[in-house]
Structures are given as structure tokens and as C-alpha cells.
């Protein structure tokens, strides 16, 4: 794996480079407000115990989840609404605010299959 990874582990936060080109379905274990990059952000906990990782939500990702799972006036209510829900994480090519190319994380929600005739089920995506 490498000396840095062996010494420091994978870290607390999920990183886009860890996903590669794969879509990864995960379950939200909790929702909190945490300081990230100098400001308060909605943060998801994915997994439990020693395997728990975090994902700070940017505005786009937060909007995708609130559009699908609901929004709330308190973080406690948001935690109640979103905990236990499954989401799909995937990586995209993007830029930092100062124009540097990087990989970013996006979320989408798997939609239920339609019953009866009609188009096949797809996943909901918010254009970036």
C-alpha cells in the first residue's frame, strides 16, 4: 500500500481518488454540522465504528440530497430524515475556485423502479 498509507491510514474524509471511476453505493449513518475549510458544512458519516468515514457536502451535493430526502430547519431533523438512506458516490473532473484541475465527489440517489409499463428505472443526477 505504501509507507504513508500504512503510517497514517486512509483518513477521516472520503476522497474522490479513492473511488476511481467506480460508482459506490453507501448508507448514511449520521448527519452533523462540522467545520470544514473554515466554515460550517453539513457532513455525512458513512459506515460505523472503526470503518466510519465522513463526507462534507458542498452546495450541489446537499441540494441533491435535500431534493430527494427532504430539508429541515435543524441538523437534528436533517439527521432523522437522511440517516439510513442509501446514496451513490462517484467522482467527476472539476476545478478548484482558483482554476486548478482536480477530482470532486458527487452524490446521486437511486430511484425506485417503476411499476408497470414505461421507461426503465434510472438514477437521479443533478447536472454540474
DRENTORKOL-3810 file (N, C-alpha, C; in nm, 4 decimals):
REM DRENTORKOL-3810
@n.u->0.0822; n.v->-0.1193; n.w->0.0000; ca.u->0.0000; ca.v->0.0000; ca.w->0.0000; c.u->0.0866; c.v->0.1257; c.w->0.0000
@n.u->0.1960; n.v->0.1274; n.w->0.0712; ca.u->0.2832; ca.v->0.2437; ca.w->0.0769; c.u->0.3026; c.v->0.2909; c.w->0.2191
@n.u->0.4175; n.v->0.3509; n.w->0.2437; ca.u->0.4520; ca.v->0.3906; ca.w->0.3802; c.u->0.3574; c.v->0.4961; c.w->0.4360
@n.u->0.3153; n.v->0.5934; n.w->0.3544; ca.u->0.2240; ca.v->0.6978; ca.w->0.4046; c.u->0.0901; c.v->0.6379; c.w->0.4446
@n.u->0.0333; n.v->0.5541; n.w->0.3585; ca.u->-0.0954; ca.v->0.4931; ca.w->0.3903; c.u->-0.0830; c.v->0.3997; c.w->0.5109
@n.u->0.0264; n.v->0.3230; n.w->0.5164; ca.u->0.0475; ca.v->0.2323; ca.w->0.6290; c.u->0.0627; c.v->0.3090; c.w->0.7598
@n.u->0.1269; n.v->0.4248; n.w->0.7540; ca.u->0.1508; ca.v->0.5045; ca.w->0.8742; c.u->0.0278; c.v->0.5823; c.w->0.9178
@n.u->-0.0398; n.v->0.6467; n.w->0.8222; ca.u->-0.1485; ca.v->0.7375; ca.w->0.8572; c.u->-0.2881; c.v->0.6836; c.w->0.8263
@n.u->-0.2982; n.v->0.5737; n.w->0.7552; ca.u->-0.4291; ca.v->0.5194; ca.w->0.7222; c.u->-0.4962; c.v->0.6000; c.w->0.6127
@n.u->-0.6230; n.v->0.5709; n.w->0.5910; ca.u->-0.6942; ca.v->0.6340; ca.w->0.4800; c.u->-0.7515; c.v->0.7702; c.w->0.5154
@n.u->-0.7505; n.v->0.8082; n.w->0.6401; ca.u->-0.8008; ca.v->0.9389; ca.w->0.6795; c.u->-0.9487; c.v->0.9352; c.w->0.7145
@n.u->-0.9967; n.v->1.0455; n.w->0.7677; ca.u->-1.1346; ca.v->1.0559; ca.w->0.8141; c.u->-1.2324; c.v->1.0798; c.w->0.7000
@n.u->-1.1914; n.v->1.1598; n.w->0.6017; ca.u->-1.2817; ca.v->1.2009; ca.w->0.4946; c.u->-1.2628; c.v->1.1168; c.w->0.3688
@n.u->-1.3731; n.v->1.0866; n.w->0.3023; ca.u->-1.3706; ca.v->1.0132; ca.w->0.1756; c.u->-1.3159; c.v->1.1068; c.w->0.0683
@n.u->-1.2260; n.v->1.0552; n.w->-0.0147; ca.u->-1.1647; ca.v->1.1344; ca.w->-0.1207; c.u->-1.2034; c.v->1.0789; c.w->-0.2573
@n.u->-1.2159; n.v->1.1682; n.w->-0.3553; ca.u->-1.2557; ca.v->1.1290; ca.w->-0.4909; c.u->-1.1600; c.v->1.0268; c.w->-0.5496
@n.u->-1.0306; n.v->1.0418; n.w->-0.5239; ca.u->-0.9330; ca.v->0.9498; ca.w->-0.5834; c.u->-0.9519; c.v->0.8062; c.w->-0.5346
@n.u->-1.0148; n.v->0.7880; n.w->-0.4187; ca.u->-1.0397; ca.v->0.6535; ca.w->-0.3667; c.u->-1.1444; c.v->0.5794; c.w->-0.4506
@n.u->-1.2343; n.v->0.6530; n.w->-0.5150; ca.u->-1.3404; ca.v->0.5914; ca.w->-0.5942; c.u->-1.2947; c.v->0.5507; c.w->-0.7335
@n.u->-1.1932; n.v->0.6183; n.w->-0.7853; ca.u->-1.1523; ca.v->0.5937; ca.w->-0.9236; c.u->-1.2690; c.v->0.6264; c.w->-1.0155
@n.u->-1.3006; n.v->0.5351; n.w->-1.1071; ca.u->-1.4127; ca.v->0.5558; ca.w->-1.1988; c.u->-1.5363; c.v->0.4767; c.w->-1.1568
@n.u->-1.5347; n.v->0.4227; n.w->-1.0352; ca.u->-1.6454; ca.v->0.3398; ca.w->-0.9874; c.u->-1.7529; c.v->0.4217; c.w->-0.9178
@n.u->-1.8783; n.v->0.3808; n.w->-0.9331; ca.u->-1.9888; ca.v->0.4315; ca.w->-0.8518; c.u->-1.9933; c.v->0.3428; c.w->-0.7284
@n.u->-2.0077; n.v->0.4029; n.w->-0.6113; ca.u->-2.0084; ca.v->0.3265; ca.w->-0.4865; c.u->-2.1366; c.v->0.3583; c.w->-0.4106
@n.u->-2.2172; n.v->0.2557; n.w->-0.3846; ca.u->-2.3395; ca.v->0.2749; ca.w->-0.3075; c.u->-2.3073; c.v->0.2608; c.w->-0.1590
@n.u->-2.3486; n.v->0.3595; n.w->-0.0799; ca.u->-2.3229; ca.v->0.3617; ca.w->0.0638; c.u->-2.4502; c.v->0.4001; c.w->0.1376
@n.u->-2.4503; n.v->0.3777; n.w->0.2679; ca.u->-2.5648; ca.v->0.4152; ca.w->0.3507; c.u->-2.5222; c.v->0.5250; c.w->0.4473
@n.u->-2.6067; n.v->0.6261; n.w->0.4611; ca.u->-2.5795; ca.v->0.7366; ca.w->0.5534; c.u->-2.6021; c.v->0.6878; c.w->0.6967
@n.u->-2.4981; n.v->0.6992; n.w->0.7803; ca.u->-2.5070; ca.v->0.6560; ca.w->0.9191; c.u->-2.5366; c.v->0.7724; c.w->1.0135
@n.u->-2.5183; n.v->0.8945; n.w->0.9672; ca.u->-2.5462; ca.v->1.0111; ca.w->1.0507; c.u->-2.5195; c.v->1.1395; c.w->0.9754
@n.u->-2.5788; n.v->1.2494; n.w->1.0253; ca.u->-2.5636; ca.v->1.3812; ca.w->0.9637; c.u->-2.5339; c.v->1.4810; c.w->1.0747
@n.u->-2.4270; n.v->1.5593; n.w->1.0579; ca.u->-2.3869; ca.v->1.6597; ca.w->1.1565; c.u->-2.3446; c.v->1.7878; c.w->1.0846
@n.u->-2.3239; n.v->1.8930; n.w->1.1623; ca.u->-2.2620; ca.v->2.0153; ca.w->1.1110; c.u->-2.1195; c.v->2.0149; c.w->1.1647
@n.u->-2.0214; n.v->2.0307; n.w->1.0749; ca.u->-1.8819; ca.v->2.0345; ca.w->1.1161; c.u->-1.8099; c.v->2.1431; c.w->1.0401
@n.u->-1.7036; n.v->2.1944; n.w->1.1008; ca.u->-1.6244; ca.v->2.2950; ca.w->1.0329; c.u->-1.5324; c.v->2.2263; c.w->0.9330
@n.u->-1.5363; n.v->2.2771; n.w->0.8107; ca.u->-1.4525; ca.v->2.2240; ca.w->0.7045; c.u->-1.4144; c.v->2.3400; c.w->0.6141
@n.u->-1.2872; n.v->2.3540; n.w->0.5851; ca.u->-1.2374; ca.v->2.4633; ca.w->0.5021; c.u->-1.2810; c.v->2.5993; c.w->0.5565
@n.u->-1.2804; n.v->2.6128; n.w->0.6888; ca.u->-1.3074; ca.v->2.7412; ca.w->0.7521; c.u->-1.4532; c.v->2.7801; c.w->0.7660
@n.u->-1.5464; n.v->2.6876; n.w->0.7350; ca.u->-1.6884; ca.v->2.7209; ca.w->0.7528; c.u->-1.7669; c.v->2.5955; c.w->0.7910
@n.u->-1.8836; n.v->2.6177; n.w->0.8473; ca.u->-1.9705; ca.v->2.5070; ca.w->0.8861; c.u->-2.0321; c.v->2.4427; c.w->0.7621
@n.u->-2.0274; n.v->2.3105; n.w->0.7558; ca.u->-2.0862; ca.v->2.2385; ca.w->0.6439; c.u->-2.1609; c.v->2.1163; c.w->0.6947
@n.u->-2.2664; n.v->2.0803; n.w->0.6225; ca.u->-2.3368; ca.v->1.9563; ca.w->0.6514; c.u->-2.2403; c.v->1.8431; c.w->0.6176
@n.u->-2.2230; n.v->1.7502; n.w->0.7133; ca.u->-2.1277; ca.v->1.6407; ca.w->0.6965; c.u->-2.1977; c.v->1.5086; c.w->0.7202
@n.u->-2.1794; n.v->1.4156; n.w->0.6257; ca.u->-2.2358; ca.v->1.2818; ca.w->0.6403; c.u->-2.1341; c.v->1.1902; c.w->0.7045
@n.u->-2.1814; n.v->1.0974; n.w->0.7851; ca.u->-2.0993; ca.v->0.9867; ca.w->0.8311; c.u->-2.1453; c.v->0.8652; c.w->0.7526
@n.u->-2.0490; n.v->0.7951; n.w->0.6930; ca.u->-2.0742; ca.v->0.6757; ca.w->0.6140; c.u->-2.0072; c.v->0.5599; c.w->0.6863
@n.u->-2.0812; n.v->0.4555; n.w->0.7165; ca.u->-2.0253; ca.v->0.3417; ca.w->0.7891; c.u->-2.0264; c.v->0.3661; c.w->0.9391
@n.u->-1.9834; n.v->0.2652; n.w->1.0132; ca.u->-1.9875; ca.v->0.2746; ca.w->1.1588; c.u->-1.8583; c.v->0.2234; c.w->1.2209
@n.u->-1.8367; n.v->0.2617; n.w->1.3466; ca.u->-1.7211; ca.v->0.2137; ca.w->1.4213; c.u->-1.5896; c.v->0.2560; c.w->1.3580
@n.u->-1.4930; n.v->0.1628; n.w->1.3552; ca.u->-1.3605; ca.v->0.1917; ca.w->1.3002; c.u->-1.3631; c.v->0.2167; c.w->1.1502
@n.u->-1.4685; n.v->0.1715; n.w->1.0824; ca.u->-1.4797; ca.v->0.1882; ca.w->0.9373; c.u->-1.5499; c.v->0.3177; c.w->0.8979
@n.u->-1.5960; n.v->0.3965; n.w->0.9942; ca.u->-1.6717; ca.v->0.5186; ca.w->0.9637; c.u->-1.5835; c.v->0.6197; c.w->0.8914
@n.u->-1.6398; n.v->0.6814; n.w->0.7882; ca.u->-1.5731; ca.v->0.7871; ca.w->0.7127; c.u->-1.6703; c.v->0.9035; c.w->0.7007
@n.u->-1.6192; n.v->1.0206; n.w->0.6656; ca.u->-1.7035; ca.v->1.1394; ca.w->0.6558; c.u->-1.6987; c.v->1.1979; c.w->0.5159
@n.u->-1.8058; n.v->1.2693; n.w->0.4827; ca.u->-1.8158; ca.v->1.3401; ca.w->0.3559; c.u->-1.8795; c.v->1.4753; c.w->0.3829
@n.u->-1.8001; n.v->1.5831; n.w->0.3693; ca.u->-1.8547; ca.v->1.7186; ca.w->0.3803; c.u->-1.9269; c.v->1.7505; c.w->0.2506
@n.u->-2.0494; n.v->1.7987; n.w->0.2628; ca.u->-2.1301; ca.v->1.8259; ca.w->0.1442; c.u->-2.1112; c.v->1.9687; c.w->0.0953
@n.u->-2.0848; n.v->1.9825; n.w->-0.0338; ca.u->-2.0886; ca.v->2.1150; ca.w->-0.0939; c.u->-2.2347; c.v->2.1464; c.w->-0.1262
@n.u->-2.2599; n.v->2.2638; n.w->-0.1796; ca.u->-2.3977; ca.v->2.3063; ca.w->-0.2068; c.u->-2.4682; c.v->2.2122; c.w->-0.3044
@n.u->-2.3992; n.v->2.1721; n.w->-0.4107; ca.u->-2.4593; ca.v->2.0838; ca.w->-0.5116; c.u->-2.5020; c.v->1.9512; c.w->-0.4496
@n.u->-2.4118; n.v->1.8877; n.w->-0.3761; ca.u->-2.4439; ca.v->1.7581; ca.w->-0.3155; c.u->-2.5531; c.v->1.7704; c.w->-0.2095
@n.u->-2.5497; n.v->1.8772; n.w->-0.1321; ca.u->-2.6524; ca.v->1.8983; ca.w->-0.0302; c.u->-2.7893; c.v->1.9162; c.w->-0.0959
@n.u->-2.7935; n.v->1.9900; n.w->-0.2069; ca.u->-2.9201; ca.v->2.0099; ca.w->-0.2784; c.u->-2.9749; c.v->1.8796; c.w->-0.3354
@n.u->-2.8878; n.v->1.7934; n.w->-0.3886; ca.u->-2.9328; ca.v->1.6636; ca.w->-0.4410; c.u->-3.0013; c.v->1.5849; c.w->-0.3300
@n.u->-2.9392; n.v->1.5812; n.w->-0.2118; ca.u->-2.9970; ca.v->1.5035; ca.w->-0.1017; c.u->-3.1235; c.v->1.5678; c.w->-0.0469
@n.u->-3.1258; n.v->1.6996; n.w->-0.0328; ca.u->-3.2467; ca.v->1.7637; ca.w->0.0199; c.u->-3.3625; c.v->1.7532; c.w->-0.0790
@n.u->-3.3341; n.v->1.7581; n.w->-0.2088; ca.u->-3.4389; ca.v->1.7409; ca.w->-0.3097; c.u->-3.5008; c.v->1.6016; c.w->-0.3034
@n.u->-3.4221; n.v->1.5033; n.w->-0.2666; ca.u->-3.4689; ca.v->1.3645; ca.w->-0.2652; c.u->-3.5173; c.v->1.3163; c.w->-0.1288
@n.u->-3.4547; n.v->1.3629; n.w->-0.0210; ca.u->-3.4873; ca.v->1.3126; ca.w->0.1130; c.u->-3.5548; c.v->1.4156; c.w->0.2022
@n.u->-3.5626; n.v->1.5401; n.w->0.1573; ca.u->-3.6243; ca.v->1.6456; ca.w->0.2360; c.u->-3.5212; c.v->1.7353; c.w->0.3008
@n.u->-3.5643; n.v->1.8564; n.w->0.3341; ca.u->-3.4793; ca.v->1.9535; ca.w->0.4026; c.u->-3.5402; c.v->1.9799; c.w->0.5396
@n.u->-3.4684; n.v->2.0487; n.w->0.6257; ca.u->-3.5159; ca.v->2.0707; ca.w->0.7623; c.u->-3.4594; c.v->2.2009; c.w->0.8160
@n.u->-3.5184; n.v->2.2464; n.w->0.9260; ca.u->-3.4732; ca.v->2.3689; ca.w->0.9910; c.u->-3.3644; c.v->2.3454; c.w->1.0945
@n.u->-3.3364; n.v->2.2192; n.w->1.1272; ca.u->-3.2308; ca.v->2.1885; ca.w->1.2242; c.u->-3.1499; c.v->2.0692; c.w->1.1762
@n.u->-3.0261; n.v->2.0617; n.w->1.2225; ca.u->-2.9403; ca.v->1.9494; ca.w->1.1848; c.u->-2.9931; c.v->1.8195; c.w->1.2452
@n.u->-3.0566; n.v->1.8278; n.w->1.3603; ca.u->-3.1145; ca.v->1.7080; ca.w->1.4228; c.u->-3.2261; c.v->1.6495; c.w->1.3365
@n.u->-3.3081; n.v->1.7362; n.w->1.2798; ca.u->-3.4162; ca.v->1.6908; ca.w->1.1915; c.u->-3.3599; c.v->1.6355; c.w->1.0601
@n.u->-3.2575; n.v->1.7013; n.w->1.0074; ca.u->-3.1923; ca.v->1.6514; ca.w->0.8860; c.u->-3.1329; c.v->1.5123; c.w->0.9108
@n.u->-3.0716; n.v->1.4943; n.w->1.0263; ca.u->-3.0163; ca.v->1.3641; ca.w->1.0645; c.u->-3.1269; c.v->1.2581; c.w->1.0664
@n.u->-3.2412; n.v->1.2926; n.w->1.1212; ca.u->-3.3539; ca.v->1.1989; ca.w->1.1266; c.u->-3.4046; c.v->1.1642; c.w->0.9864
@n.u->-3.4098; n.v->1.2641; n.w->0.8979; ca.u->-3.4608; ca.v->1.2422; ca.w->0.7629; c.u->-3.3658; c.v->1.1598; c.w->0.6750
@n.u->-3.2354; n.v->1.1825; n.w->0.6885; ca.u->-3.1387; ca.v->1.1245; ca.w->0.5953; c.u->-3.0723; c.v->0.9963; c.w->0.6449
@n.u->-3.0599; n.v->0.9786; n.w->0.7760; ca.u->-2.9902; ca.v->0.8603; ca.w->0.8280; c.u->-3.0622; c.v->0.7332; c.w->0.7844
@n.u->-2.9838; n.v->0.6373; n.w->0.7370; ca.u->-3.0372; ca.v->0.5104; ca.w->0.6900; c.u->-3.0630; c.v->0.5072; c.w->0.5401
@n.u->-3.0569; n.v->0.6231; n.w->0.4740; ca.u->-3.0806; ca.v->0.6292; ca.w->0.3302; c.u->-2.9547; c.v->0.5875; c.w->0.2533
@n.u->-2.9759; n.v->0.5236; n.w->0.1383; ca.u->-2.8653; ca.v->0.4846; ca.w->0.0505; c.u->-2.8418; c.v->0.5919; c.w->-0.0542
@n.u->-2.7142; n.v->0.6193; n.w->-0.0806; ca.u->-2.6750; ca.v->0.7140; ca.w->-0.1842; c.u->-2.5630; c.v->0.6511; c.w->-0.2669
@n.u->-2.5392; n.v->0.7081; n.w->-0.3826; ca.u->-2.4310; ca.v->0.6621; ca.w->-0.4687; c.u->-2.3277; c.v->0.7744; c.w->-0.4775
@n.u->-2.2023; n.v->0.7402; n.w->-0.4479; ca.u->-2.0911; ca.v->0.8339; ca.w->-0.4605; c.u->-2.0193; c.v->0.8065; c.w->-0.5922
@n.u->-1.9782; n.v->0.9142; n.w->-0.6598; ca.u->-1.8985; ca.v->0.8983; ca.w->-0.7815; c.u->-1.8074; c.v->1.0195; c.w->-0.7958
@n.u->-1.6997; n.v->1.0030; n.w->-0.8712; ca.u->-1.6017; ca.v->1.1096; ca.w->-0.8896; c.u->-1.6206; c.v->1.1769; c.w->-1.0249
@n.u->-1.5944; n.v->1.3075; n.w->-1.0276; ca.u->-1.6014; ca.v->1.3845; ca.w->-1.1515; c.u->-1.4746; c.v->1.4686; c.w->-1.1651
@n.u->-1.4446; n.v->1.5119; n.w->-1.2871; ca.u->-1.3391; ca.v->1.6097; ca.w->-1.3108; c.u->-1.3989; c.v->1.7477; c.w->-1.2864
@n.u->-1.3286; n.v->1.8303; n.w->-1.2113; ca.u->-1.3771; ca.v->1.9643; ca.w->-1.1793; c.u->-1.2578; c.v->2.0566; c.w->-1.1590
@n.u->-1.2823; n.v->2.1774; n.w->-1.1087; ca.u->-1.1754; ca.v->2.2730; ca.w->-1.0800; c.u->-1.1950; c.v->2.3320; c.w->-0.9414
@n.u->-1.0841; n.v->2.3663; n.w->-0.8779; ca.u->-1.0900; ca.v->2.4396; ca.w->-0.7518; c.u->-1.1331; c.v->2.5829; c.w->-0.7833
@n.u->-1.1718; n.v->2.6607; n.w->-0.6817; ca.u->-1.2118; ca.v->2.8004; ca.w->-0.7079; c.u->-1.1042; c.v->2.8825; c.w->-0.7790
@n.u->-0.9773; n.v->2.8451; n.w->-0.7619; ca.u->-0.8719; ca.v->2.9198; ca.w->-0.8307; c.u->-0.8298; c.v->2.8558; c.w->-0.9639
@n.u->-0.9125; n.v->2.7630; n.w->-1.0163; ca.u->-0.8931; ca.v->2.7113; ca.w->-1.1506; c.u->-0.8037; c.v->2.5896; c.w->-1.1663
@n.u->-0.7614; n.v->2.5274; n.w->-1.0581; ca.u->-0.6752; ca.v->2.4099; ca.w->-1.0666; c.u->-0.7609; c.v->2.2849; c.w->-1.0902
@n.u->-0.7246; n.v->2.2049; n.w->-1.1893; ca.u->-0.7985; ca.v->2.0822; ca.w->-1.2204; c.u->-0.7848; c.v->1.9833; c.w->-1.1051
@n.u->-0.8957; n.v->1.9186; n.w->-1.0706; ca.u->-0.8967; ca.v->1.8224; ca.w->-0.9612; c.u->-1.0112; c.v->1.7248; c.w->-0.9812
@n.u->-1.0207; n.v->1.6251; n.w->-0.8954; ca.u->-1.1338; ca.v->1.5326; ca.w->-0.8942; c.u->-1.2238; c.v->1.5727; c.w->-0.7779
@n.u->-1.3538; n.v->1.5676; n.w->-0.7984; ca.u->-1.4500; ca.v->1.6008; ca.w->-0.6938; c.u->-1.5474; c.v->1.4866; c.w->-0.6736
@n.u->-1.6117; n.v->1.4860; n.w->-0.5579; ca.u->-1.7127; ca.v->1.3850; ca.w->-0.5268; c.u->-1.8514; c.v->1.4393; c.w->-0.5541
@n.u->-1.9360; n.v->1.3572; n.w->-0.6100; ca.u->-2.0765; ca.v->1.3895; ca.w->-0.6282; c.u->-2.1598; c.v->1.2767; c.w->-0.5709
@n.u->-2.2849; n.v->1.3114; n.w->-0.5383; ca.u->-2.3796; ca.v->1.2118; ca.w->-0.4879; c.u->-2.5004; c.v->1.2072; c.w->-0.5804
@n.u->-2.5610; n.v->1.0922; n.w->-0.5863; ca.u->-2.6900; ca.v->1.0781; ca.w->-0.6537; c.u->-2.7688; c.v->0.9751; c.w->-0.5749
@n.u->-2.8981; n.v->0.9733; n.w->-0.6029; ca.u->-2.9893; ca.v->0.8856; ca.w->-0.5311; c.u->-3.0462; c.v->0.7851; c.w->-0.6290
@n.u->-3.0448; n.v->0.6604; n.w->-0.5896; ca.u->-3.1015; ca.v->0.5547; ca.w->-0.6725; c.u->-3.2533; c.v->0.5645; c.w->-0.6625
@n.u->-3.3173; n.v->0.5767; n.w->-0.7771; ca.u->-3.4630; ca.v->0.5854; ca.w->-0.7803; c.u->-3.5237; c.v->0.4465; c.w->-0.7851
@n.u->-3.6405; n.v->0.4300; n.w->-0.7278; ca.u->-3.7124; ca.v->0.3024; ca.w->-0.7305; c.u->-3.7584; c.v->0.2722; c.w->-0.8722
@n.u->-3.7647; n.v->0.1448; n.w->-0.9046; ca.u->-3.8126; ca.v->0.1029; ca.w->-1.0359; c.u->-3.9611; c.v->0.1356; c.w->-1.0483
@n.u->-4.0022; n.v->0.1716; n.w->-1.1701; ca.u->-4.1438; ca.v->0.1990; ca.w->-1.1950; c.u->-4.2194; c.v->0.0678; c.w->-1.2051
@n.u->-4.3411; n.v->0.0700; n.w->-1.1599; ca.u->-4.4265; ca.v->-0.0479; ca.w->-1.1690; c.u->-4.5097; c.v->-0.0360; c.w->-1.2961
@n.u->-4.5182; n.v->-0.1435; n.w->-1.3724; ca.u->-4.5990; ca.v->-0.1423; ca.w->-1.4939; c.u->-4.5190; c.v->-0.1002; c.w->-1.6145
@n.u->-4.5897; n.v->-0.0563; n.w->-1.7170; ca.u->-4.5256; ca.v->-0.0171; ca.w->-1.8413; c.u->-4.4594; c.v->0.1187; c.w->-1.8274
@n.u->-4.3617; n.v->0.1426; n.w->-1.9092; ca.u->-4.2960; ca.v->0.2723; ca.w->-1.9081; c.u->-4.1471; c.v->0.2576; c.w->-1.9248
@n.u->-4.0773; n.v->0.3647; n.w->-1.9011; ca.u->-3.9329; ca.v->0.3664; ca.w->-1.9163; c.u->-3.8682; c.v->0.2872; c.w->-1.8028
@n.u->-3.7507; n.v->0.2280; n.w->-1.8287; ca.u->-3.6803; ca.v->0.1571; ca.w->-1.7212; c.u->-3.6326; c.v->0.2551; c.w->-1.6156
@n.u->-3.6069; n.v->0.2037; n.w->-1.4963; ca.u->-3.5601; ca.v->0.2850; ca.w->-1.3854; c.u->-3.4212; c.v->0.3398; c.w->-1.4152
@n.u->-3.3955; n.v->0.4625; n.w->-1.3694; ca.u->-3.2643; ca.v->0.5251; ca.w->-1.3824; c.u->-3.2292; c.v->0.5864; c.w->-1.2498
@n.u->-3.1079; n.v->0.6385; n.w->-1.2406; ca.u->-3.0687; ca.v->0.7098; ca.w->-1.1202; c.u->-3.0845; c.v->0.8584; c.w->-1.1435
@n.u->-3.1187; n.v->0.9307; n.w->-1.0373; ca.u->-3.1357; ca.v->1.0755; ca.w->-1.0469; c.u->-3.0005; c.v->1.1413; c.w->-1.0365
@n.u->-2.9739; n.v->1.2333; n.w->-1.1276; ca.u->-2.8494; ca.v->1.3073; ca.w->-1.1236; c.u->-2.8810; c.v->1.4553; c.w->-1.1366
@n.u->-2.8021; n.v->1.5338; n.w->-1.0686; ca.u->-2.8136; ca.v->1.6779; ca.w->-1.0830; c.u->-2.6970; c.v->1.7235; c.w->-1.1688
@n.u->-2.7236; n.v->1.7923; n.w->-1.2809; ca.u->-2.6129; ca.v->1.8364; ca.w->-1.3660; c.u->-2.5200; c.v->1.9290; c.w->-1.2905
@n.u->-2.3941; n.v->1.9201; n.w->-1.3230; ca.u->-2.2944; ca.v->2.0020; ca.w->-1.2558; c.u->-2.2628; c.v->2.1214; c.w->-1.3399
END
